[in-house]
Amino acid sequence: DILQWMTGQDIAEVAALTDGQTEERPLEQAASIAIRFEDGTMGSVTVGRRVPESENDAMIYGSQGRIALRGTLWEACTGSLEVETETVHISESYDDGLQELYKLQIEAFNRAVQGGDGFRASGLDGLRVVEVTSAIIESAATRRAVRVERAAL
């Protein structure tokens, strides 16, 4: 879901390789997924449960530069953000703010329940993640590329 949010593009197709989705090992420990967004842009995701010294990084390369999120893709919101282009060089680091993050999440939830701010993630956002995840599981099991099927709303 983070790639769809960061790029503003829905994922249209996936091709996944995992060490799971078999009778002997129904749950994978590692996966590599090629993705194609609706506009034709391609991406790749590699995940693993047993990766030593995992950095939880995300990189987006574009025609004019790159954005690197290093050590940021987990609930503690630590790590750094780097933006590199021909004219821009920005790097920001984020210290451990786990307690502050939980406080902000609870406050936002309370505001939403009381009728103030809406929820940041909608039910539709959740549905879209399930659709992509289902396509990834099907791709890994069938060993072929799978188009993401969207539910009619």
FENQUI-V994905 format. One record per run of one state. SS is the DSSP state (~ for helix, > for strand, _ for the rest). FROM is the first residue (numbers start at 0). TO is the last residue. If there is no record, write none. Layout:
ss: [SS:SS]
from: [FROM:FROM]
to: [TO:TO]
This chain:
ss: [_:~:_:>:_:>:_:>:_:>:_:>:_:>:_:>:_:~:_:~:_:>:_]
from: [0:1:7:10:18:29:37:41:48:57:62:64:70:78:85:88:94:97:113:122:142:145:147]
to: [0:6:9:17:28:36:40:47:56:61:63:69:77:84:87:93:96:112:121:141:144:146:152]
